[in-house]
Amino acid sequence: MAAGYGELLRTRHAARLLVGTLLGRLPNATAALAVLLFARAEGGSYALAGALSAVYGAANAVGQPLLGRAVDRFGQPRVMLPAAVASALGMVLFAVVGLEPLPVAYAAMLIAGLFTPPLEGGLRALWPSVLRHGDQVHAAYALDAVAQEVMFSVGPLLVTLVVAVWSEAAALLVINAVGVAGALSVVVSPPSRRWRSAPREAHWLGALRSPGLLVLLGSFFFIGLALGAIAVASVAYADEHGGGMVSSALLSALGAGALVGGIVYGARSRPGAPERRLRLLVAALALGYLPLVLVPGVALMTVLAGVAGVFLAPALACAFVVVDRHAPSGTVTEAFSWLVTTFVVGNAVGTAVAGPAVQLGGAVSGFAVPAAGGAAALAVLLTAQRFLLDGPRPAPRPTERRTPDEPCAENDRNHAVEPGFRPRHQA
């Protein structure tokens, strides 16, 4: 297992791209906490801090696919580095101005969120050109999903450390400086500078004209909803079971389960169509959420949270492969960015839905929301499976032999012009 990942990371540019992307995404991973701490330090209420974070999140959800489309058209360096600098300047403005005047603070959040660079989608677009074999690409997707769990665990700790040593404003500045450095490391690398999107049909829907991609996005909206609800339900459970670090223990167990699952999943190749495999992984993920409704004692509940997380990273890694295969030609970065946006929006909706659920029925009702979300995610895949399984597949390039599950140079594209639209729409 370790040897396989070691070989992947020893491939030229692979470790640099992975680490640079993780550092570049650090501001996004820590924005909610960093904004909350700074707003509170400036005398703002929790409601105001939440509103500022919501503006950042909404702008981020809009900006990711738009910037992803720009990357597909103009290349990574010309879009990602200016976007990273603009996003960081938005946070600098927020750190300098504070909460007064309030419209400027909201504008700063809008800028910071809207221009967050789509490094996540960009990395996944680069993997097929950096790694030698399709199996390595799939392992890289799994490692990427695992690295996300590490980043979302370590990032808040880093923010807390900078606040303790320096100040809340310094945390905003340091985290975003690290983000710009990470983005710079990626875009000046040879793979990023050489990368060009495949030829694309100009179309106003872009990646969204792929029915298979729409099915995937619909399913992962509900997975994002489940995760957002788990965070709220965990706090409610902690309030009912002694408070303290109980909620942190549950969320840490969830992340640890995802970490282990992702490492094991990516350790070897998986035969067969990833679309069929994704249904099984989402089914297992949905089943894992059901026992949380039992809300047993803290020790057993922590174990159940770990089990609930085991299939998250594998499902994400498999979804990345499916995105590759269903993104229309020339839209790979945009397609991956839509997955990020859908997941984030689902997470926010799950948080919003779980709050009233907890208010009505406590932790039991709170954990019923992720159970329902997992079931809905599976239902989307099952009811619309023909769009995933029957979609056209590209033929291998004449000089290569590929398995049906192996990506080509940019991504596995279906090249289909969808019914109801004419060619030459403007992208």
Buried (B, 14 or more C-beta within 10 A) or exposed (E): EEEBBEBBBEBEBBEBBBBBBBBBBBBBBBBBBBBBBBBBBBEBEEEBBBBBBBBBBBBBBBBBBBBBBBBBBEBBBEBBBBBBBBBBBBBBBBBEBBBEEBEBBBBBBBBBBBBBBBBBBBBBBBBBBBBEEBBBBBBBBBBBBBBBBEBBBBBBEBBBEBBEEEBBBBBBBBBBBBBBBBBBBBBEBEBBEEBEBBEBBEBEBBBBBBBBBBBBBBBBBBBBBBBBBBBBBBBBBBBEBEEEEBBEBBBBBBBBBBBBBBBBBBBEBBEEBBBEBBBBBBBBBBBBBBBBBEBEEBEEBBBBBBBBBBBBBBBBBBBBBBBBBBBBBBBBBBBBBBBBBBBBBBBBBBBBBBBEBBEEEBBBBBBBBBBBBBBBBBBBBEEBBEBBEEBEEBEEEEEEEBEEBBBBEBBBBBEBEEEEEEEEEEB
